[in-house]
């Protein structure tokens, strides 16, 4: 399969899976599942699919008079990664201004808040995708119009800088940011990784994206474990390794307190392995789960 097509599919799957995971678990610390750059706008999930507990979560004292900022109806909005973004009734530009100083001072939560707000606005002008029905298209256009109103006043420099804030939050250990760093990709858009293999930005992102995913997985985040299983299966960011892919699938299931029978695993992902390799992958998966997830 063409690298850009395969990677785009992984990117789309990551966004969709995260949205579905959020709706089914109710918290980020509970289970989840993939790879990426940006989500594919061909799928426009409904609010019921993407209902999530994600909001800014943090509060700030002395950040200015709320009467001076522009307020909007408190309708939920969702980023391309499937997370609900709670702007507290503010326009994105005012929300960014609210958190900007703390973010620049290195506060990981503030940096992630700024990233969330700008990511909402980053790709709202892409070409309209094809839809199967006029109703789906109308829903998409309504959501796009709402986002455009929320994002009025956000400039191109702020959109570009979002990736720096995301990297800051990820490196500081914020699990959501570590996963989103991977989902965003090196430029925050879909690219051909093979053709861009010599690009220093792409090379740095490949190395750090895996590092951030492993850091999130080390904190017991099932979605990160599932993404690593996809990474080792796809063989683009790291050499393909079927045993490690299976091991991370096992660890993800364990982290979710889900039961996968040996027969299921053998039938679904272990058909090409020798008995010894299959047994070794299962053992490695248990070791990963024991190391990351038992104390959660």
SULNOR-V948845 format. One line per field, one symbol per residue. phi: phi as a letter, one per 20 degrees, with the letter a starting at -180 (. if undefined). psi: psi as a letter, one per 20 degrees, with the letter a starting at -180 (. if undefined). burial: + if it has 24 or more other ideal C-beta (glycine too) atoms within 12 Angstrom, else -. A space follows every 10 residues. Layout:
# SULNOR-V948845
phi->???
psi->???
burial->???
This chain:
# SULNOR-V948845
phi->.ggfffffff ffffffffff fffednaffe gaa.drccfe ffddfffffd gbefbfmdcc dmeoeffede dcgfffccff enefdeemne fgffffffdf ffffeoffff ffffggfffg efcedfgfff cfbfffffff fffffffgff egnfefffff fgffffffff fenffgffff gfffnfcmbf cefffdgefg fffffgffff gfffffffen efffffffgf ffffmdecgf bfffgfffff fffffelddd fgfffffecd feefgfffff ffffffffff fdcfef
psi->qpghgghggg gghggghggh ghhhhiqhia rc.arrfrqp ihonqrhhhj pqjpahhqqq qkkrphiirp qrqkpqqpri jippoojkjq qhhhgghhig ghghijohgg ghggggghhh ihkijrqprq qiqhggghgg hggggghhgh jpiprhghgh ihhghghghg hijogghhgh gghhrhjkrp rohghjhiph ggggggghgg ghghgghijj ohhhghghgh ghhhkghqqp nhghghghgg hggghjkqoo qhgggghhij hjqrhggghg ggggghgggh hhihj.
burial->--+--+++++ ++++++++++ +++++--+-+ ++++++++++ +++++----+ -+-+++-+-- --+------- -+---+++++ ++++++++-+ ++++++++++ -++----+++ ++++++++++ ++++------ ---------+ --++-++-++ +--+---++- ++++++++++ -+-+++++++ ++++++-+++ +-+--+---- -+--++-+++ ++++++++++ ++++++++++ ++++-+++-- ++++++++++ ++++++-+-+ ----+---++ --+----+-- ++-+++-++- -++---
